[in-house]
Amino acid sequence: MSEQRLTLLAVLIDRDERTHSEIVARFERCARDNDEDATLSVRTLRRWIAGDVQTAPRPSQRRMARLFWGYPMADLLSPAPTGPLPALPTSGAVTAAPVGPTSPTPQAEPLTPTDEPGRSSDPLERQVAMATRRAARFATFAEIDNVGPEAIAQLRDDVVHLANAYIHDPLASIMSDLLTEQEAVFQLLEGRQKPALSRDLYLLAGVVSGLIAKASQDLGRFHEAMTHARTLYVCADNADHQGLRAWARGLQGLIAYWAGRPQEAVRYAQSGAEFAANVSGSVASWLPALEARAWAVMNSPDEASHALGRAVDQRAVHRPDDLDAIGGLLAFPQAKQSYYAAGTYVCLDGEHDRAQSEALSALDLFEHGRPEDRSFSDEAGARAELALARVNAGHVDGAQQALAPVLALEPDRRIGGILTSATRVHQALRSRHHANSPVARHLREEIEAFCRVPAAALPA
């Protein structure tokens, strides 16, 4: 079988030092400058490069391609010649010189007194003239933006959608979109844009990296989760966003908590609280609630109680911020705070009644509160905490009732935190108090069957 040759466009692009995103931005700028309604996306450009064109490009795209690269679209999409490239056409509808990689790059020449007629040869004036030319070239360079406000707005809409889809949809249904979105934002950040737009991009890159960190944790990949969470923090730092810094530390604490490292979780939560000192959003309530659960796992009731109190105090002065406006995984509604309180009390001796009360409150808020706040994983977690509290209180029948909707979840929703919560119930059912209970034995078997097929084991 003969080897497939690269398209002419692929050869031209390979000689270009710009990224695909930069080429797309320059193509569209050229279209605007020539009053052409021709758009281009990175995905379409890559299809053109590969020669994978199912639908013929629009006439405006064909005209701009000829102007931009200097060859007709048919030639660009065809295999490149084995020898020298064909000469640029001299006729056609578009006669402007190409502005793409086939165009020669003008070289700056030394400025001499004759370059500025009527000017003296005074060295200072020559230096000013040189600086002026340099400034003009820089201004031209600085005007070439990799991304504009409209593209930022579209990216933000995409990120908001993914942040909210995360708490409603199976992970498998959004993972590909998460990875695609992260790659798109990273590519734009590798290009050029104005500082204000860079901050916006870093914020979006941070949020997407945080979503992927959470996905990694949900799949039991704690090392990878921490790597993405650190990337989130770097992006938050570059965006100079205190709320996102606090959320990054909180996410690192959450990963550590589910990885079985509660002391580390406390440290991250406390670090995040320092960033959240002047933040009004719900992340300020999330951090002490995170800390409380970790203290409870370490059987430190006083520290856990104090942390819960701080979470309640922060809730009292809560004012939604831009992270709350994104919503989804970045928000910490009251229902979730009650779930965290249940997870705290269930680990503390003598607090089973309060654990049940907080879990029931969380479930009621999830069911009757704002639909956008309802998270299938947090709701499952609250049910598991309710079941655990009932097992510890000796009410196995009630535990079975609480856990039934969790055990009915489809495999693609059986993420790490849910499996861990169900396993804790299983461990409690193995105590000598329930050794001879048929209900406890049956519930243990159901939990074991449930955990055999986690979401992480499903084919991609």
Secondary structure, DSSP 8 states (H G I E B T S, - for coil): ------BHHHHHHHT--S-HHHHHHHHHHHHHHTT------HHHHHHHHHT--SS---HHHHHHHHHHHSS-HHHHHSB--SSS-----S-SS--S---STTS---------GGGSTT----HHHHHHHHHHHHHHHHHHHHH--S--HHHHHHHHHHHHHHHHHHHHS-HHHHHHHHHHHHHHHHHHHTS---HHHHHHHHHHHHHHHHHHHHHHHHTT-HHHHHHHHHHHHHHHHHHT-HHHHHHHHHHHHHHHHHTT-HHHHHHHHHHHHHHGGG--STHHHHHHHHHHHHHHHTT-HHHHHHHHHHHHHHHHT----HHHHH-GGG---HHHHHHHHHHHHTTSTT-HHHHHHHHHHHHHHHHHS-GGG--HHHHHHHHHHHHHHHHHTT-HHHHHHHHHHHHTS-GGG--HHHHHHHHHHHHHHTSGGGTT-HHHHHHHHHHHHHHTS-GGGS--
